[in-house]
Amino acid sequence: MAFIPPVLLVLDVSALLGGSASEWLEFSRVGKVCLPQAVYEDMRLLSDRAPDPDLAELAKRFSHFYPISGWQVSDASAHHSALTAAGQSLTKRARVSLAAARTAYALSLGFPKHLVVLVTRDQQLLQRVYDLPSNNFCAILPPALLQWSRTGQRPILVSQLLQQLRATLSATMTSGLSRSGQMIPARPEGRSSTVQRGDSRFGSAPKPKRHSRPYFEGDANEALSNLLSLGLAIAGLALAGWLLWSVFNNSSWLEPLRQPLDPTSQSQVYGE
């Protein structure tokens, strides 16, 4: 079965406001979901200060949904010339969307083996992300994500990038195999971004403990066998030396062996 790179979804505030709690839940079928810090804070403010009662109600539903969603919040941010305001006067919603794009771009740099997908309704932002030179970062509309999560049919752009990313990773692994003659695990990339769930922050994964030599049960058995053979050899040499010493020093315990055999005692043994 071919390896499929994991998907990391980054949701803009427009993707949340245009959906419902049941649709939000369906998003997790595609991959891990990440909320930019700016989006998370904007949704909290809308639950208290939204001028539209329906919008405030939707934001309150999100505040109840998030703790059980399993989603994560990230304050990562990376700058690119395509993700700047360029002297334009932006609305608050546009600034939040732009911050979401910068978070998604930072995650694509920090997780090069993942496909990072920004979900937004901002058409200009969609074009900006499309212009970025990246093979693991793209942007799609919320309806495309909803269809993807329900039918399993990926958007065309997502399928193309997944194929490119898979080919790149396969070429990297093949190159490592040809150089060393055996598969070498890829070195974990440094994560420049910080991802958090609630108040907990996750850093780099702990490095595995390294052993100078693998331990096998056969090694212990072989060592025990060698030790036992050495002990028996030493005991045999000691016994032979002691016998020689006894013979040359006329030891008293060898006296019965030096006496001639009594014919009478031999006949008694055989009952004659």
MIFI-322765 format. One line per 3 residues: number of its first residue (from 1); for each residue x, y, z of N, C-alpha, C. Coordinates in steps of 0.001 Angstrom, whole numbers, plus 500000, padded with zeros to 6 digits. Example, Ala and Ser with C-alpha at 12.3 -4.5 7.8 and 13.67 -1.06 7.14 Angstrom:
! MIFI-322765
1) 513190:494310:507800:512300:495500:507800:513200:496700:507800 | 512850:497750:507080:513670:498940:507140:512900:500030:507870 $
***
This chain:
! MIFI-322765
1) 500845:498805:500000:500000:500000:500000:500881:501246:500000 | 500579:502181:499087:501385:503383:498946:501227:504287:500163 | 502339:504920:500521:502325:505831:501661:501601:507109:501277 $
4) 500679:507557:502118:499943:508800:501904:500353:509777:502998 | 500930:510913:502647:501339:511890:503670:500143:512337:504501 | 500328:512536:505799:499226:513014:506646:498824:514434:506302 $
7) 497568:514750:506607:496998:516052:506285:496793:516845:507566 | 497168:518116:507532:496960:519031:508647:496092:520183:508151 | 494877:520283:508686:493946:521330:508292:494119:522552:509173 $
10) 494152:523723:508563:494203:524993:509278:492957:525779:508878 | 492101:526062:509849:490812:526676:509567:490849:528182:509781 | 490391:528909:508775:490188:530341:508898:488847:530576:509598 $
13) 488650:531774:510121:487406:532079:510819:486204:531980:509879 | 486408:532262:508591:485301:532158:507636:484861:530714:507444 | 485761:529760:507639:485387:528355:507529:484525:527915:508708 $
16) 484715:528555:509852:483925:528198:511036:482560:528883:511020 | 482532:530130:510620:481273:530882:510666:480287:530414:509599 | 480777:529764:508581:479875:529291:507544:479393:527878:507751 $
19) 479709:527282:508901:479329:525896:509145:478545:525727:510422 | 478455:524488:510866:477747:524141:512093:478596:523168:512885 | 478133:522861:514093:478910:521967:514950:479048:520577:514321 $
22) 477995:520102:513652:478076:518784:513018:479073:518796:511862 | 479132:519900:511122:480096:520000:510028:481513:520133:510574 | 481687:520871:511658:483013:520981:512260:483534:519606:512651 $
25) 482642:518781:513176:483040:517444:513612:483487:516595:512429 | 482851:516813:511273:483210:516039:510093:484579:516409:509554 | 485030:517615:509836:486338:518034:509335:487453:517125:509838 $
28) 487308:516601:511046:488369:515784:511639:488558:514456:510925 | 487629:514076:510057:487794:512827:509319:488935:512908:508311 | 489231:514110:507872:490256:514298:506850:491659:514243:507444 $
31) 491843:514844:508586:493148:514884:509225:493090:515690:510508 | 494247:516003:511035:494305:516812:512254:493907:518249:511941 | 493199:518857:512877:492698:520215:512678:493439:521154:513615 $
34) 493894:522256:513061:494621:523265:513834:493953:524621:513654 | 493799:525349:514741:493246:526698:514704:494354:527708:514982 | 494522:528687:514103:495455:529775:514433:494998:530514:515688 $
37) 495932:531028:516441:495609:531737:517669:494671:532910:517403 | 494878:533620:516296:494026:534764:515966:492585:534333:515714 | 492396:533176:515085:491049:532669:514816:490370:532253:516112 $
40) 491117:531588:516961:490554:531139:518236:490102:532336:519084 | 490933:533359:519152:490572:534535:519948:489396:535295:519331 | 489334:535338:518001:488221:536027:517338:486900:535326:517610 $
43) 486917:534002:517622:485686:533258:517917:485242:533484:519363 | 486169:533622:520270:485808:533903:521667:485196:535293:521812 | 485741:536250:521086:485183:537601:521148:483787:537658:520537 $
46) 483577:536917:519471:482268:536929:518818:481182:536349:519718 | 481541:535427:520572:480529:534832:521461:480007:535848:522474 | 480770:536914:522722:480353:537929:523701:479933:539248:523054 $
49) 480540:539579:521891:480336:540922:521352:479833:540929:519912 | 479378:539836:519397:478908:539822:518016:477631:540650:517886 | 477567:541566:516904:476358:542379:516740:475169:541566:516245 $
52) 475460:540460:515562:474400:539603:515036:474107:538498:516056 | 472848:538383:516510:472512:537334:517495:472791:535928:516982 | 472532:535698:515693:472804:534370:515136:474299:534072:515133 $
55) 475091:535086:514815:476537:534919:514813:477058:534671:516226 | 476493:535376:517191:476904:535175:518581:476529:533769:519055 | 475360:533296:518641:474937:531952:519030:475862:530892:518428 $
58) 476264:531092:517176:477177:530144:516536:478537:530140:517238 | 479001:531318:517627:480279:531403:518329:480202:530731:519695 | 479061:530842:520359:478893:530164:521648:478885:528648:521475 $
61) 478275:528192:520393:478296:526756:520128:479727:526273:519903 | 480512:527112:519258:481910:526737:519052:482655:526672:520381 | 482368:527588:521287:483048:527583:522586:482743:526307:523365 $
64) 481569:525728:523147:481230:524455:523787:481811:523269:523007 | 481975:523445:521709:482472:522358:520865:483981:522169:520999 | 484714:523256:521094:486172:523170:521034:486788:522269:522113 $
67) 486377:522340:523387:487054:521506:524396:486962:520007:524131 | 485968:519570:523391:485808:518133:523127:486165:517784:521679 | 486666:518741:520930:486911:518526:519504:488207:517776:519223 $
70) 489182:517920:520115:490495:517350:519840:491343:518232:518928 | 490819:519403:518597:491578:520339:517767:492681:520997:518589 | 493630:521601:517871:494756:522262:518520:494831:523723:518092 $
73) 495426:524519:518950:495617:525944:518675:497111:526211:518514 | 497472:526973:517498:498882:527274:517236:499081:528777:517107 | 500150:529257:517706:500519:530660:517559:501713:530827:516627 $
76) 502011:529778:515848:503124:529853:514895:502821:530873:513812 | 503866:531475:513285:503698:532476:512229:504984:532564:511417 | 504820:532613:510107:505958:532771:509212:505592:533773:508126 $
79) 506519:534609:507772:506251:535677:506811:506738:535293:505421 | 505986:535761:504433:506347:535592:503034:505812:536801:502283 | 506488:537141:501189:506069:538323:500436:504649:538201:499902 $
82) 504194:536976:499663:502834:536774:499167:501789:536888:500267 | 502237:536898:501511:501306:536941:502644:501465:538244:503421 | 501550:539344:502701:501645:540652:503336:500502:541537:502848 $
85) 500208:542563:503635:499112:543475:503271:499493:544391:502125 | 500796:544608:501921:501300:545431:500808:500683:546828:500812 | 500617:547448:501979:500114:548810:502089:498614:548943:501991 $
88) 497896:547818:501917:496448:547869:501824:495836:548077:503197 | 494684:548700:503218:493938:548879:504458:493006:547673:504620 | 493281:546845:505598:492541:545603:505779:491511:545738:506892 $
91) 490407:545059:506723:489422:544960:507791:489916:543996:508852 | 489233:543990:509964:489636:543085:511035:489541:541638:510585 | 488480:541281:509854:488312:539916:509379:489417:539539:508399 $
94) 489815:540489:507558:490896:540219:506610:492225:540028:507333 | 492444:540790:508390:493696:540628:509147:493741:539261:509829 | 492598:538819:510338:492558:537490:510970:492822:536396:509933 $
97) 492241:536559:508759:492455:535566:507694:493915:535539:507262 | 494536:536711:507170:495945:536767:506792:496827:536134:507868 | 496469:536337:509134:497213:535694:510226:497060:534180:510162 $
100) 495884:533719:509764:495662:532279:509623:496539:531702:508517 | 496676:532441:507421:497526:531978:506327:498987:531911:506762 | 499431:532888:507544:500815:532861:508025:501052:531698:508976 $
103) 500051:531374:509777:500184:530207:510654:500272:528929:509836 | 499416:528811:508834:499444:527619:507977:500786:527502:507256 | 501326:528608:506791:502611:528588:506108:503729:528170:507067 $
106) 503673:528664:508293:504682:528272:509290:504608:526776:509579 | 503404:526238:509664:503258:524806:509925:503755:523980:508744 | 503574:524481:507528:504082:523752:506365:505607:523701:506372 $
109) 506242:524729:506911:507696:524726:507042:508147:523827:508185 | 507377:523814:509264:507749:523002:510421:507431:521533:510268 | 506483:521198:509404:506085:519800:509193:506182:519488:507697 $
112) 507380:519364:507148:507542:519186:505699:507009:517863:505172 | 506735:516907:506046:506191:515621:505599:504676:515580:505677 | 504052:516691:506069:502601:516821:506106:502135:517716:504959 $
115) 500916:517477:504519:500270:518405:503601:499407:519338:504429 | 499739:520606:504438:499010:521610:505207:497985:522263:504283 | 496714:522226:504703:495626:522742:503881:494923:523852:504652 $
118) 494971:525059:504114:494251:526190:504693:492834:526205:504124 | 491858:526340:505003:490453:526362:504587:489915:527764:504830 | 489545:528455:503751:489090:529833:503858:488137:530154:502712 $
121) 487316:531191:502924:486415:531679:501879:486965:532931:501190 | 488108:533395:501637:488717:534597:501082:489359:534263:499736 | 488771:534783:498645:489258:534460:497311:490666:535003:497072 $
124) 490936:536200:497553:492272:536758:497378:493319:535932:498123 | 492954:535456:499287:493886:534641:500070:494127:533300:499382 | 493102:532752:498777:493267:531509:498018:494298:531685:496907 $
127) 494232:532808:496202:495178:533074:495120:496576:533296:495659 | 496690:533977:496790:498015:534210:497384:498696:532900:497760 | 497935:532022:498368:498517:530725:498758:498890:529925:497511 $
130) 498076:530032:496475:498364:529300:495236:499678:529773:494622 | 500001:531048:494791:501228:531602:494222:502473:531262:495029 | 502309:530709:496219:503464:530359:497042:504199:529154:496448 $
133) 505525:529188:496380:506289:528035:495867:506451:526964:496948 | 505452:526146:497119:505485:525110:498156:504839:523841:497617 | 505391:522705:497997:504824:521429:497567:504039:520737:498675 $
136) 503877:521415:499826:503088:520813:500905:502147:521830:501558 | 501720:522825:500782:500836:523860:501321:499885:524307:500216 | 498583:524302:500534:497576:524766:499587:496386:525304:500366 $
139) 495409:525845:499646:494211:526406:500267:492986:525971:499460 | 491897:525675:500153:490656:525253:499512:489480:525957:500185 | 488328:525891:499540:487105:526465:500091:486449:525496:501078 $
142) 485663:526011:502041:484978:525133:502989:484065:524099:502336 | 483292:524421:501281:482467:523375:500656:483292:522213:500107 | 484482:522505:499588:485346:521429:499092:485806:520534:500239 $
145) 486111:521133:501398:486502:520346:502569:485340:519493:503059 | 484155:520059:503054:482985:519315:503524:482711:518110:502623 | 482815:518302:501316:482625:517179:500403:483723:516135:500578 $
148) 484917:516595:500792:486047:515694:501026:485817:514844:502268 | 485369:515473:503343:485164:514745:504597:483985:513785:504511 | 483014:514069:503675:481827:513215:503589:481975:512081:502581 $
151) 482617:512352:501475:482718:511355:500403:484098:510724:500297 | 485103:511348:500896:486458:510843:500763:487128:511258:499465 | 486430:512014:498629:486982:512473:497365:487768:513758:497577 $
154) 489054:513704:497348:489909:514859:497576:489737:515886:496464 | 489883:517157:496811:489934:518188:495758:491119:517933:494834 | 491002:518379:493595:492043:518114:492592:493398:518649:493039 $
157) 493413:519867:493559:494677:520457:493998:495307:519651:495124 | 494490:519174:496039:495001:518365:497152:495590:517058:496629 | 494914:516414:495696:495417:515158:495130:496750:515362:494427 $
160) 496869:516460:493687:498119:516732:492981:499280:516949:493944 | 499029:517727:494986:500101:517990:495946:500466:516738:496744 | 499485:515912:497056:499779:514664:497763:500673:513758:496914 $
163) 500405:513691:495617:501242:512884:494740:502656:513442:494658 | 502776:514759:494554:504105:515367:494501:504869:515150:495796 | 504185:515334:496915:504844:515165:498206:505249:513714:498420 $
166) 504392:512793:498024:504715:511374:498169:505920:511012:497304 | 505972:511555:496091:507113:511286:495219:508403:511853:495799 | 508317:513039:496378:509496:513649:496981:510009:512839:498165 $
169) 509099:512408:499015:509498:511621:500183:510051:510261:499760 | 509443:509651:498748:509932:508356:498270:511329:508488:497676 | 511567:509564:496939:512892:509787:496361:513934:509998:497444 $
172) 513554:510690:498510:514478:510907:499621:514841:509597:500308 | 513829:508758:500517:514080:507468:501169:514905:506567:500270 | 514640:506582:498958:515404:505758:498027:516849:506213:497959 $
175) 517072:507517:497998:518426:508049:497985:519205:507604:499214 | 518544:507641:500366:519204:507175:501585:519516:505702:501532 | 518632:504914:500896:518850:503472:500771:520022:503158:499869 $
178) 520152:503889:498750:521237:503623:497808:522585:504028:498373 | 522626:505026:499234:523901:505482:499806:524426:504529:500869 | 523549:503990:501685:524009:503211:502833:523814:501716:502670 $
181) 522975:501312:501725:522713:499887:501566:521614:499390:502465 | 521120:500211:503321:520011:499849:504192:519213:501104:504508 | 517943:500876:504846:517069:502005:505095:517469:502711:506374 $
184) 517686:504016:506284:518051:504824:507433:516874:505709:507772 | 516375:505668:509008:515253:506550:509357:515634:507994:509159 | 514687:508757:508618:514947:510178:508403:515081:510897:509732 $
187) 515981:511858:509772:516182:512625:510994:514992:513540:511219 | 514451:513567:512437:513291:514430:512678:513617:515881:512403 | 512715:516545:511680:512914:517953:511400:512678:518784:512651 $
190) 513435:519861:512745:513206:520787:513845:511893:521515:513653 | 511123:521653:514696:509837:522306:514603:509965:523728:515119 | 509878:524644:514167:510019:526043:514533:508741:526597:515118 $
193) 507638:525897:514907:506361:526397:515394:506011:525764:516719 | 505141:526406:517441:504666:525897:518720:503188:525580:518594 | 502824:524343:518892:501445:523917:518794:500946:523625:520187 $
196) 499770:524054:520496:499245:523851:521832:497799:523402:521776 | 497395:522664:522775:496008:522283:522972:495582:522849:524313 | 494655:523769:524269:494259:524442:525492:495440:525218:526028 $
199) 495881:524876:527231:497006:525560:527854:498288:524753:527787 | 498230:523540:527185:499400:522676:527148:500170:522914:525866 | 501488:523016:525962:502331:523234:524798:503195:522001:524577 $
202) 503288:521660:523300:504035:520469:522944:505303:520891:522237 | 506446:520383:522728:507714:520664:522074:508098:519507:521182 | 509395:519412:520908:509874:518336:520061:509738:517014:520780 $
205) 509582:515962:519994:509453:514633:520576:510758:514244:521249 | 510724:513540:522409:511958:513152:523094:512789:512219:522237 | 514098:512400:522287:514989:511557:521505:515042:510156:522105 $
208) 515002:509140:521242:515069:507773:521760:516422:507481:522358 | 516447:506629:523378:517699:506240:524015:518485:505365:523047 | 519776:505611:522986:520620:504862:522089:521502:503910:522880 $
211) 521632:502694:522378:522465:501688:523017:523644:501404:522103 | 524830:501198:522719:526015:500959:521914:525925:499645:521174 | 525193:498677:521699:525084:497376:521064:523756:496746:521444 $
214) 523053:496170:520473:521779:495526:520802:522003:494341:521722 | 521073:494052:522574:521164:492946:523512:520339:491785:522989 | 520932:490605:522954:520224:489407:522529:520356:488347:523610 $
217) 519361:487502:523735:519363:486462:524764:520460:485443:524489 | 520787:485205:523198:521829:484238:522863:523187:484660:523379 | 523443:485954:523486:524722:486421:524020:524925:485981:525455 $
220) 523893:486063:526267:523999:485666:527674:524233:484171:527797 | 523531:483361:526973:523707:481908:527028:525124:481518:526618 | 525647:482169:525594:526999:481860:525137:528036:482230:526184 $
223) 527844:483362:526838:528786:483771:527873:528767:482804:529054 | 527568:482338:529431:527454:481385:530540:528116:480058:530197 | 527951:479612:528938:528570:478353:528520:530089:478456:528533 $
226) 530611:479564:528055:532074:479753:528066:532623:479803:529481 | 531902:480452:530379:532348:480537:531773:532359:479167:532435 | 531331:478346:532140:531265:477002:532721:532389:476124:532199 $
229) 532698:476213:530905:533794:475424:530328:535129:475818:530940 | 535327:477106:531139:536571:477570:531746:536712:477064:533171 | 535595:477063:533912:535651:476569:535292:535983:475093:535357 $
232) 535394:474289:534480:535692:472846:534465:537138:472586:534086 | 537656:473370:533150:539053:473181:532756:539999:473494:533905 | 539713:474590:534613:540564:474943:535769:540484:473875:536852 $
235) 539280:473339:537100:539131:472297:538125:539881:471034:537735 | 539845:470653:536452:540570:469459:535996:542067:469613:536159 | 542584:470800:535814:544023:471038:535986:544409:470996:537457 $
238) 543560:471554:538290:543870:471538:539722:543894:470107:540275 | 542929:469295:539839:542886:467895:540318:544093:467114:539842 | 544486:467308:538592:545657:466588:538074:546923:467002:538809 $
241) 547056:468287:539076:548229:468749:539806:548294:468182:541217 | 547117:468118:541837:547105:467592:543219:547463:466119:543248 | 546985:465337:542250:547328:463907:542187:548834:463717:541988 $
244) 549423:464519:541106:550871:464401:540899:551640:464745:542174 | 551178:465782:542851:551857:466172:544101:551764:465068:545146 | 550614:464397:545218:550417:463320:546197:551307:462132:545885 $
247) 551472:461829:544578:552297:460671:544205:553753:460918:544562 | 554268:462070:544224:555685:462342:544460:556001:462621:545925 | 555044:462971:546724:555276:463250:548141:554793:462131:549047 $
250) 554522:460933:548491:554108:459760:549291:552995:460109:550256 | 551959:460642:549728:550821:461013:550565:550202:459766:551167 | 549765:459845:552418:549250:458671:553144:547949:458155:552567 $
253) 547161:458999:551935:545859:458511:551452:546001:457634:550211 | 547237:457636:549582:547479:456751:548448:548077:455405:548873 | 548315:455216:550179:548949:453995:550673:548157:452741:550312 $
256) 546832:452703:550454:546088:451479:550070:546279:451118:548621 | 546502:452075:547759:546668:451772:546343:548014:451146:546050 | 549018:451400:546946:550356:450832:546736:550462:449390:547242 $
259) 549555:448907:548114:549598:447558:548665:549222:446539:547610 | 549921:445345:547598:549562:444287:546637:548195:443705:546991 | 547549:443160:546003:546217:442612:546184:546294:441279:546901 $
262) 545512:441102:547982:545493:439864:548764:544608:438854:548054 | 545144:437686:547636:544317:436678:546935:543161:436190:547784 | 543353:436162:549105:542290:435668:549966:541097:436590:549948 $
265) 541406:437869:550019:540309:438845:550016:539594:438858:548688 | 540358:438520:547559:539719:438494:546250:538764:437334:546136 | 539160:436168:546760:538260:434988:546695:537039:435221:547533 $
268) 537146:435966:548590:535975:436244:549427:534989:437147:548699 | 535524:438028:547875:534652:438914:547153:533780:438177:546174 | 534375:437107:545495:533624:436342:544493:532964:435119:545082 $
271) 533032:434940:546401:532333:433852:547092:532960:432505:546890 | 534252:432432:546635:534931:431157:546462:535422:430622:547801 $
***
